[in-house]
Amino acid sequence: MARFIVKHIHSAATCPAQNPQRGAMLLNHLSRPNVARFGIRIHGEAVVKGEHTLYLIVEADDSGKVTEFVAPFSTAGSVDVYPASTCSGVVAAGSCDAPLPTHDLGPSLNPEDACQEAIDSGLVVHRAHPLNCETSIPALIGGVVMPNARFYLRNHFHIPHLTAESYRLTIGGLVANPLSLGIHELRGMRSESRVVTLECAGNGRTLFDPPIEGEKWDYGAVSTAEWTGVPLSEVLKLAVLKDNARSVVFQGADGGKVEGRSDSVNYERSLKLEDRHFDEALLAYAMNGEPPSIAHGYPLRLIMPNWYAVASVKWLTHIEVVANDFDGFFQTDRYRYRWNRGGKELTEPVTLQKVRALITEPGAFEELPRGRLAIRGVAWSGNSGIAQVSVSVGDGEWRPARLLGESRPGSWRWWELIADFNHPGPSSVRARAADLARNIQPERAEWNALGYGNNSIQRVPIRII
C-alpha cells in the first residue's frame, strides 16, 4: 500500500467542531471501522492548535480511495493529498524524491517495511538497503540464544520472499542421484538441533585504523541461536557423490549487480569436502524453535558452525557438487584477507571465526557506584572451545574470569568476574579470550584491506562515582 499525507484547512467560521453534530459526524467518519470501508488505513492524525488545520497520515492502494474518503472535508475548506513516504523509505531509496530500489529476480520484501521492522525490533541499522543491522550490546545480555527479532542482519541484495508451497532445493552436479526437495520433505528427514554462534566477518571493522570502506560494524554483528534442520551429509548421501567430487557450491535466491562484473550474480559460496567442520553443516528450517524470519533466510538456510557467517548461505535454493575450486564473486573478490607485506600482496580466504571475548556488562561510559561490581560477557572461537577469559581493570594485571554454563561446540560461552572498584573517577575494563588451540586475542588485529576478522581486545571506558 502507498502512503499519503492529507492536509485540510478551514476557516474559523467553518470549523466543524463549533457544531456538536458536525463534530460528532467528523469523529465517526474518522473511526477505524468507517475508514476500513474505503480501503484505507489511518496511521496518524493531528490538528494544529489555533490554525484550523488537520493532517492525516494514511495508506491506500491508490490516491483515488484517499480522495473519495476525504471528500466530506471539502465542504468546510480545502483538501490536499500528497504522496508520501517514511524515514525508512527515504533512506532505503537514497533520497526524498527517489523511488524504492527494485529488481527482477522474484518476489522480495519491501525495503521500507524490512527496515522499519528492524528498527522496531531494536536493531542498530547501518544501512537501510541492502538491510544491514547489528545487535545492540545491551540486547546481548541474557540467555544463551538471541531472540530472532534481535539477531543481527547482513544482506548484500534485496531480501527474497520465498513461500513454503513453491520452494524447492535442488542438488546436482557431480552426483549420481540429482534431487529436488520441498521444505516439507526436508522436515520429514532426520534432523538435529545445534546452538550456533554466527558472526559477520566484518564485525569490528570500525576498530581498524586507518578506516576501511564497508559496513561500519561495531561489536554487535554477532548472535547465537538454536538451529534445527537436516545435516547436509544426509542430503549428500541421498544424492550419492561421484568419485571426482571435491567442492560443494551453495546458492541463495538473493542476487544483483556487484562491483567489477557486468552481469547480475546470486550470492554463492563453496566449501570443500575436506574443510574443517564440513560434516557439521546443517540445512536449517527452524531458528529458536520456529521458522526463521524472511530476513533470516526463510524457508531454508545453510548453517556452518565455527565459520564466519559468510558461509551460512541464506534462502538456499541450489547445491552444486563440483570437481574444481569455485571462483564466484563472494568467494574470490570478497571475503578474503588482503595484506601488503614486504611490498607483496598476500591473500587468503575468510574461514573460521577468530577467538574473541565481548563485554556486555558494564556498558560503555556507564557511571557505577564504588564497591564490588560484576563484569560479564561472552567469548567464542571457531578453532576450538574457550579455555580462558582474562579481565583487566584500569589497565591492571590480567585476572581469570569464571566460565559459566557448559561448553557447546560452535557456540559462545558466558563468563563473569566480580571486581572491586574503590576509587572514584574514570576507569576501564578489558577482556581477552584464549581457546583450547592456544589462540589468544591480540591487543591490535592486523589491518587488512577489506576489514575482516578484527578480534582485537575490547576496552570499555566507565566512571566510578
Residue pairs with C-beta under 8 A, 6 or more apart in sequence:
1 41
1 59
1 60
1 61
2 59
2 60
2 61
2 62
2 63
2 83
3 43
3 57
3 58
3 59
3 83
3 84
3 85
3 86
3 89
4 57
4 58
4 59
4 60
4 63
4 66
4 81
4 82
4 83
4 84
5 55
5 56
5 57
5 58
5 81
5 82
5 84
6 54
6 55
6 56
6 58
6 66
6 70
6 79
6 80
6 81
6 82
7 53
7 54
7 55
7 79
7 80
7 82
8 53
8 54
8 55
8 56
8 70
8 73
8 76
8 77
8 78
8 79
8 80
9 51
9 52
9 53
9 54
9 77
9 78
10 16
10 52
10 73
10 76
10 77
10 78
11 52
11 77
12 52
14 76
14 77
15 52
15 76
16 22
16 23
16 25
16 26
16 76
17 23
17 26
28 34
29 72
30 42
30 45
32 42
35 41
35 42
35 69
38 60
38 65
38 68
38 69
39 60
39 61
39 65
40 58
40 59
40 60
40 65
40 66
40 69
41 58
41 59
41 60
42 56
42 57
42 58
43 57
43 58
43 59
44 55
44 56
44 57
45 54
45 55
45 56
45 57
46 54
46 55
47 53
47 54
47 55
48 54
48 55
52 77
54 73
56 70
57 84
58 66
58 69
60 66
63 81
63 83
66 81
67 81
70 79
70 81
71 79
73 79
85 93
85 96
85 112
86 112
86 116
88 112
88 113
88 115
88 116
88 119
88 128
89 100
89 111
89 112
89 115
90 96
91 115
91 128
91 129
92 100
92 101
92 111
92 112
92 115
92 128
92 129
93 99
93 100
93 101
93 111
93 129
94 101
94 129
100 110
100 111
100 112
100 129
101 111
101 129
101 158
103 157
103 158
103 255
103 256
105 157
105 158
105 160
105 253
105 254
105 255
105 256
105 264
106 160
106 161
106 253
107 160
107 161
107 162
108 158
108 159
108 160
108 161
109 158
109 159
109 160
109 161
109 294
109 295
111 128
111 129
111 131
111 158
111 159
114 131
114 159
114 295
115 125
115 128
115 129
115 131
117 295
118 125
118 131
118 133
118 153
118 295
119 125
121 149
121 150
122 136
122 139
122 149
122 150
123 133
123 134
123 135
123 136
123 150
123 152
123 153
124 133
124 134
124 135
124 136
124 218
124 220
125 131
125 132
125 133
126 132
126 133
126 134
126 215
126 216
126 217
127 215
129 158
130 155
130 156
130 157
130 158
130 159
131 153
131 155
131 159
131 295
132 153
132 154
132 155
132 215
133 152
133 153
134 152
134 203
134 217
134 218
134 219
134 220
134 221
135 146
135 150
135 151
135 152
135 220
135 221
135 222
135 223
136 150
136 220
137 219
137 220
137 358
137 360
137 363
137 364
138 360
138 363
139 146
139 150
139 220
140 146
140 220
140 223
140 358
140 360
140 378
141 360
141 361
141 376
144 195
144 224
144 405
144 408
144 411
144 412
144 414
145 195
145 224
145 225
145 226
145 288
146 223
146 224
146 225
147 288
148 225
148 287
148 288
148 290
148 292
148 293
148 296
149 293
150 223
151 223
151 225
151 287
151 296
152 198
152 200
152 220
152 221
152 222
152 223
153 295
153 296
154 200
154 215
154 221
154 309
155 254
155 295
156 254
156 256
156 258
156 267
156 330
157 254
157 255
157 256
157 267
158 254
158 256
159 254
159 294
159 295
160 252
160 253
160 254
160 294
160 315
161 294
162 253
162 294
162 298
162 299
162 315
162 317
163 299
164 182
164 183
164 184
164 299
167 182
167 183
167 299
167 300
167 317
168 180
168 181
168 182
168 317
169 179
169 180
169 181
169 182
169 183
169 186
169 283
169 300
169 316
169 317
169 318
169 319
170 178
170 179
170 180
170 181
170 317
170 318
170 319
171 178
171 179
171 180
171 181
171 235
171 236
171 239
171 319
171 321
172 178
172 179
172 318
172 319
172 320
172 321
173 245
173 249
173 319
173 320
173 321
173 322
174 241
174 242
174 244
174 245
174 321
174 322
174 323
175 236
175 239
175 240
175 241
175 242
175 245
175 321
176 239
176 240
176 241
176 242
177 238
177 239
177 240
178 239
179 235
179 238
179 239
181 235
183 285
183 299
183 300
186 229
186 230
186 283
186 285
186 300
187 285
189 230
189 234
189 235
190 230
190 231
190 234
191 228
191 229
191 230
192 228
192 229
192 230
192 231
192 282
193 226
193 227
193 228
193 286
194 226
194 227
194 280
194 282
194 303
194 305
194 410
195 224
195 225
195 226
195 227
195 408
195 410
195 411
196 224
196 225
196 226
196 227
196 282
196 303
196 305
196 410
196 411
197 222
197 223
197 224
197 353
197 380
197 410
197 411
197 412
198 222
198 223
198 224
198 225
198 303
198 309
198 312
199 221
199 222
199 308
199 309
199 353
199 356
199 380
200 215
200 217
200 221
200 222
200 308
200 309
200 310
201 308
201 309
201 310
201 335
201 350
201 452
201 453
202 214
202 215
202 217
202 221
202 450
202 451
202 452
203 217
203 219
203 220
203 221
203 222
203 454
204 217
204 218
204 219
204 221
204 445
204 454
204 455
204 456
205 212
205 214
205 215
205 216
205 217
205 451
205 452
205 454
206 216
206 217
206 218
207 445
207 454
207 456
208 445
208 447
208 451
208 454
209 447
210 447
212 447
212 449
212 450
212 451
213 451
214 450
214 451
215 221
219 358
219 458
222 358
222 380
222 412
224 411
224 412
225 287
225 288
226 287
226 288
226 289
227 282
227 284
227 286
227 287
227 303
228 284
228 285
228 286
228 287
228 289
229 282
229 283
229 284
229 285
229 286
229 300
229 303
230 282
230 283
230 285
231 279
231 280
231 281
231 282
231 283
232 248
232 278
232 281
232 282
232 283
232 302
233 279
233 281
235 283
235 319
236 248
236 321
239 321
241 273
241 321
242 321
244 323
245 273
245 321
245 322
245 323
246 272
246 273
246 322
246 323
246 324
246 325
247 270
247 271
247 272
247 273
247 321
247 322
247 323
247 324
247 325
247 326
248 270
248 271
248 272
248 273
248 319
248 320
248 321
248 322
249 268
249 269
249 270
249 318
249 319
249 320
249 321
249 322
249 326
249 328
250 268
250 269
250 270
250 271
250 302
250 313
250 316
250 318
250 319
251 266
251 267
251 268
251 313
251 316
251 317
251 318
251 319
251 320
252 266
252 267
252 268
252 297
252 313
252 314
252 315
252 316
252 317
253 266
253 315
253 317
254 266
254 267
254 314
254 315
255 264
255 265
255 266
255 267
256 264
256 265
257 264
257 265
258 265
258 329
258 333
259 333
260 329
260 333
261 329
265 328
265 329
267 313
267 314
267 330
268 313
268 326
268 328
268 329
268 330
268 331
269 310
269 311
269 313
269 326
269 328
269 330
269 331
269 335
270 322
270 325
270 326
270 328
270 331
271 278
271 281
271 304
271 311
272 278
275 351
276 306
276 351
276 352
277 304
277 305
277 306
277 307
277 352
277 410
280 304
280 305
280 306
280 409
280 410
281 302
281 303
281 304
281 305
282 302
282 303
282 305
283 300
283 301
283 302
283 303
283 316
284 292
284 297
284 300
284 301
284 302
284 303
285 291
285 292
285 299
285 300
286 292
287 293
287 296
291 298
291 299
292 298
292 299
292 301
296 314
297 314
297 315
297 316
298 315
300 315
300 316
301 312
301 313
301 314
301 315
301 316
302 311
302 312
302 313
302 314
302 316
303 312
304 311
304 312
305 409
305 410
306 352
306 353
306 382
306 383
306 409
306 410
307 351
307 352
307 353
307 382
308 335
308 350
308 351
308 352
308 353
308 382
308 452
308 453
310 330
310 335
310 350
311 351
331 349
334 450
335 349
335 350
335 450
335 452
336 347
336 348
336 349
336 350
336 450
336 452
337 347
337 348
337 349
337 350
337 448
337 450
337 452
337 453
338 345
338 346
338 347
338 448
338 449
338 450
339 345
339 346
339 347
339 446
339 447
339 448
339 449
340 346
340 449
350 452
350 453
351 382
352 382
352 383
353 380
353 381
353 382
353 383
354 381
354 382
354 439
354 441
354 453
354 455
355 379
355 380
355 381
355 383
355 386
355 433
355 434
355 435
355 439
355 440
355 441
355 455
356 379
356 380
356 381
356 433
356 441
356 455
357 377
357 378
357 379
357 389
357 415
357 431
357 432
357 433
357 441
357 457
357 458
358 377
358 378
358 379
358 431
358 458
359 375
359 376
359 377
359 429
359 430
359 431
359 458
359 460
360 376
360 377
360 378
361 374
361 375
361 376
361 377
362 368
362 373
362 375
362 429
362 460
362 462
363 460
364 460
364 461
364 462
365 461
365 462
365 463
366 462
366 463
367 462
367 463
367 464
367 465
368 421
368 462
368 463
368 464
368 465
369 464
369 465
370 421
370 422
370 423
370 424
370 464
370 465
371 420
371 421
371 422
372 418
372 419
372 420
372 421
373 418
373 419
373 420
373 421
374 416
374 417
374 418
375 391
375 393
375 401
375 416
375 417
375 418
375 419
375 429
375 431
376 414
376 415
376 416
376 417
377 389
377 414
377 415
377 431
378 412
378 413
378 414
378 415
379 386
379 389
379 412
379 413
379 415
379 431
379 433
380 386
380 411
380 412
380 413
380 433
381 433
381 435
381 437
381 439
382 410
383 435
383 437
383 439
384 435
384 436
384 437
384 439
385 407
385 409
385 413
385 435
385 436
386 403
386 407
386 413
386 415
386 433
386 434
386 435
386 436
387 434
387 435
387 436
387 438
388 400
388 401
388 403
388 433
388 434
389 400
389 401
389 403
389 415
389 431
389 432
389 433
389 434
390 398
390 399
390 400
390 401
390 431
390 432
390 433
390 434
391 398
391 399
391 400
391 401
391 417
391 419
391 429
391 430
391 431
391 432
392 398
392 399
392 429
392 430
392 431
392 432
393 399
393 419
393 421
393 427
393 428
393 429
394 427
394 428
395 428
395 430
398 432
399 417
399 419
400 417
401 415
401 416
401 417
401 431
402 415
402 416
402 417
403 413
403 414
403 415
404 413
404 414
404 415
404 416
405 413
405 414
407 413
415 431
421 427
421 464
423 464
424 464
424 465
425 463
425 464
426 461
426 462
426 463
426 464
427 461
427 462
427 463
427 464
428 459
428 460
428 461
428 462
429 459
429 460
429 462
430 457
430 458
430 459
430 460
431 457
431 458
432 440
432 441
432 457
433 440
433 441
434 440
434 441
441 455
441 456
441 457
442 455
442 456
442 457
443 456
443 457
444 456
445 453
445 454
445 455
445 456
